[in-house]
Amino acid sequence: MKKRIIILDDEPLMAMLMKEIINEDPQLEMVQMATEKKDFIESVSQNPYDVAIIDISVGGREGGIELLHIMKTISINLPLIILSAHDELHYALKCLQAGARGYINKKYICTDVIRCLNQVLGGYLFVSGDKGEHILKEYRKLNVLVG
């Protein structure tokens, strides 16, 4: 059975590109696309998904990060991946600390979206780009200190 994916992005062209890439993988299927946070929350509250990809700037510069907090508050347990045009060093750690399981810079969509989905669906964290491993090490170090 294919893994069901929902995408929240207010840029239809980006969402269509993601759909093309994702649906080429025989194990994955983008089954829903939302452009508004309220529609996304309603959909994930009523439908089963395996993972969600959220644009960091939907509904404002850090609207995706706000949504990570909302998802925790309403107790929806769904692995969330943040999609961003911002460099990983600026936002990836912040997104992971807010509850994201993955972070993909838009410049790595073609090379990393399937890898990220597979890692997150396998229970692992993922950060795209050449700084990804360094950021994940920092995140683990911070969690050890806090936890």
Sine and cosine of phi, psi and omega as CSV:
sin_phi,cos_phi,sin_psi,cos_psi,sin_omega,cos_omega
0.00,0.00,0.72,-0.69,-0.03,-1.00
-0.94,0.34,0.54,-0.84,0.08,-1.00
-0.98,0.22,0.75,-0.66,-0.08,-1.00
-1.00,-0.03,0.78,-0.62,-0.09,-1.00
-0.83,-0.55,0.68,-0.73,0.14,-0.99
-0.91,-0.42,0.61,-0.79,0.02,-1.00
-0.86,-0.51,0.70,-0.71,0.12,-0.99
-0.90,-0.43,0.94,-0.33,0.00,-1.00
-0.45,-0.90,0.74,-0.67,0.00,-1.00
-1.00,0.05,0.10,1.00,0.09,-1.00
-0.95,-0.32,0.98,-0.19,-0.06,-1.00
-0.83,0.56,-0.59,0.81,-0.01,-1.00
-0.91,0.42,-0.63,0.78,0.03,-1.00
-0.91,0.41,-0.68,0.73,0.01,-1.00
-0.90,0.44,-0.62,0.79,0.02,-1.00
-0.92,0.38,-0.63,0.77,0.07,-1.00
-0.87,0.48,-0.71,0.70,0.01,-1.00
-0.87,0.50,-0.68,0.73,-0.01,-1.00
-0.87,0.49,-0.70,0.71,0.02,-1.00
-0.85,0.52,-0.72,0.69,-0.03,-1.00
-0.92,0.40,-0.76,0.65,-0.07,-1.00
-0.90,0.44,-0.72,0.70,-0.09,-1.00
-0.95,0.31,-0.15,0.99,0.11,-0.99
-0.97,0.25,-0.36,0.93,0.03,-1.00
-0.99,0.12,0.82,-0.58,-0.07,-1.00
-0.92,0.39,-0.24,0.97,-0.01,-1.00
-0.99,-0.10,-0.14,0.99,-0.13,-0.99
-0.83,-0.56,0.48,-0.88,0.07,-1.00
-0.48,-0.87,0.83,-0.56,0.13,-0.99
-0.99,0.15,0.92,-0.38,-0.11,-0.99
-0.97,-0.26,-0.24,0.97,-0.03,-1.00
-0.50,-0.86,0.61,-0.79,0.06,-1.00
-0.77,-0.64,0.78,-0.63,0.06,-1.00
-0.86,-0.52,0.49,-0.87,0.03,-1.00
-0.91,-0.42,-0.17,0.99,-0.01,-1.00
-0.83,-0.56,0.59,-0.81,0.00,-1.00
-0.86,0.50,-0.67,0.75,-0.05,-1.00
-0.90,0.43,-0.62,0.78,0.05,-1.00
-0.92,0.39,-0.63,0.77,0.03,-1.00
-0.88,0.47,-0.76,0.65,-0.02,-1.00
-0.87,0.49,-0.67,0.74,0.02,-1.00
-0.88,0.48,-0.69,0.72,-0.03,-1.00
-0.91,0.40,-0.71,0.70,-0.02,-1.00
-0.95,0.31,-0.34,0.94,0.06,-1.00
-0.97,0.24,-0.44,0.90,-0.12,-0.99
-0.94,-0.35,-0.21,0.98,-0.11,-0.99
-0.75,-0.66,0.52,-0.85,0.04,-1.00
-1.00,0.10,0.83,-0.56,0.10,-0.99
-0.80,-0.60,0.41,-0.91,0.03,-1.00
-1.00,-0.06,-0.45,0.89,-0.03,-1.00
-0.27,-0.96,0.44,-0.90,0.05,-1.00
-0.80,-0.60,0.58,-0.82,0.11,-0.99
-0.90,-0.43,0.81,-0.58,-0.11,-0.99
-0.83,-0.56,0.79,-0.62,0.10,-0.99
-0.94,0.35,0.75,-0.66,-0.07,-1.00
-0.88,0.48,-0.50,0.87,-0.11,-0.99
-0.97,-0.22,0.28,0.96,0.02,-1.00
-0.94,0.34,0.81,-0.58,-0.01,-1.00
0.96,0.28,0.40,0.92,0.00,-1.00
0.74,-0.68,0.24,-0.97,-0.10,-0.99
-0.80,0.60,-0.67,0.75,0.01,-1.00
-0.86,-0.51,0.55,0.84,-0.03,-1.00
-0.86,0.50,-0.55,0.83,0.04,-1.00
-0.92,0.39,-0.60,0.80,0.04,-1.00
-0.93,0.37,-0.66,0.75,0.08,-1.00
-0.85,0.53,-0.65,0.76,0.00,-1.00
-0.91,0.42,-0.56,0.83,0.07,-1.00
-0.85,0.53,-0.69,0.73,0.01,-1.00
-0.92,0.39,-0.65,0.76,0.02,-1.00
-0.88,0.48,-0.69,0.73,-0.03,-1.00
-0.88,0.48,-0.63,0.77,0.07,-1.00
-0.90,0.44,-0.71,0.71,-0.05,-1.00
-0.87,0.49,-0.64,0.77,-0.03,-1.00
-1.00,-0.05,0.16,0.99,0.12,-0.99
0.84,0.54,0.68,0.73,0.13,-0.99
-0.99,-0.10,0.91,-0.42,-0.07,-1.00
-1.00,-0.09,1.00,0.02,-0.03,-1.00
-0.69,-0.72,0.80,-0.60,0.05,-1.00
-0.87,0.49,0.77,-0.64,-0.06,-1.00
-0.89,-0.46,0.69,-0.72,0.04,-1.00
-0.88,-0.47,0.75,-0.66,0.03,-1.00
-1.00,-0.09,0.72,-0.69,0.07,-1.00
-0.95,-0.32,0.77,-0.64,-0.12,-0.99
-0.52,-0.85,0.52,-0.85,0.13,-0.99
-1.00,0.03,-0.13,0.99,-0.02,-1.00
-0.99,0.13,0.55,-0.84,0.04,-1.00
-0.84,0.54,0.59,-0.81,-0.03,-1.00
-0.83,0.56,-0.62,0.78,-0.04,-1.00
-0.88,0.47,-0.46,0.89,-0.05,-1.00
-0.99,0.14,-0.55,0.83,-0.16,-0.99
-0.76,-0.65,-0.35,0.94,-0.13,-0.99
-0.86,0.51,-0.74,0.67,-0.02,-1.00
-0.89,0.46,-0.68,0.73,0.03,-1.00
-0.87,0.50,-0.66,0.75,0.01,-1.00
-0.93,0.38,-0.68,0.73,0.04,-1.00
-0.88,0.47,-0.68,0.74,0.01,-1.00
-0.91,0.41,-0.45,0.89,0.02,-1.00
-0.99,0.10,-0.09,1.00,0.07,-1.00
0.87,-0.49,-0.06,1.00,0.05,-1.00
-0.91,0.40,0.51,-0.86,0.06,-1.00
-0.98,-0.18,-0.21,0.98,0.00,-1.00
-0.41,-0.91,0.34,-0.94,0.01,-1.00
-0.61,-0.80,0.84,-0.54,0.02,-1.00
-0.85,-0.53,0.84,-0.54,0.15,-0.99
-0.97,0.25,0.69,-0.72,-0.08,-1.00
-0.85,0.53,-0.43,0.90,0.01,-1.00
-0.95,0.31,-0.21,0.98,0.01,-1.00
-0.95,-0.31,0.23,0.97,-0.07,-1.00
-0.82,0.57,-0.78,0.63,-0.09,-1.00
-0.89,0.46,-0.53,0.85,-0.05,-1.00
-1.00,-0.10,-0.45,0.89,-0.18,-0.98
-0.90,-0.44,-0.22,0.97,-0.10,-0.99
-0.89,0.45,-0.68,0.74,-0.01,-1.00
-0.94,0.35,-0.68,0.73,0.06,-1.00
-0.85,0.52,-0.70,0.72,0.00,-1.00
-0.89,0.45,-0.74,0.68,0.00,-1.00
-0.85,0.52,-0.71,0.70,-0.01,-1.00
-0.90,0.43,-0.65,0.76,0.03,-1.00
-0.90,0.44,-0.76,0.65,-0.05,-1.00
-0.91,0.41,-0.68,0.74,0.04,-1.00
-0.90,0.43,-0.44,0.90,0.05,-1.00
-1.00,0.10,0.03,1.00,0.04,-1.00
1.00,-0.05,0.17,0.99,-0.03,-1.00
-0.96,-0.28,0.23,-0.97,0.11,-0.99
-1.00,-0.04,0.36,-0.93,0.02,-1.00
-0.51,-0.86,0.69,-0.73,0.16,-0.99
-0.73,-0.69,0.78,-0.62,-0.05,-1.00
-0.96,0.29,0.20,-0.98,0.12,-0.99
0.99,0.14,0.09,-1.00,-0.06,-1.00
-0.96,0.26,-0.20,0.98,0.05,-1.00
-0.99,-0.11,-0.04,1.00,-0.09,-1.00
-0.82,0.57,-0.76,0.66,-0.02,-1.00
-0.90,0.43,-0.64,0.77,0.04,-1.00
-0.88,0.47,-0.70,0.71,-0.01,-1.00
-0.91,0.43,-0.65,0.76,0.03,-1.00
-0.90,0.44,-0.62,0.78,0.06,-1.00
-0.89,0.46,-0.68,0.73,0.04,-1.00
-0.88,0.48,-0.68,0.73,0.01,-1.00
-0.88,0.47,-0.71,0.70,0.00,-1.00
-0.90,0.44,-0.65,0.76,0.01,-1.00
-0.89,0.45,-0.69,0.73,0.02,-1.00
-0.90,0.43,-0.63,0.78,0.00,-1.00
-0.92,0.40,-0.59,0.81,0.04,-1.00
-0.91,0.41,-0.68,0.74,-0.01,-1.00
-0.93,0.38,-0.62,0.78,-0.02,-1.00
-0.98,0.18,-0.68,0.73,-0.08,-1.00
-0.96,0.29,0.00,0.00,0.00,0.00
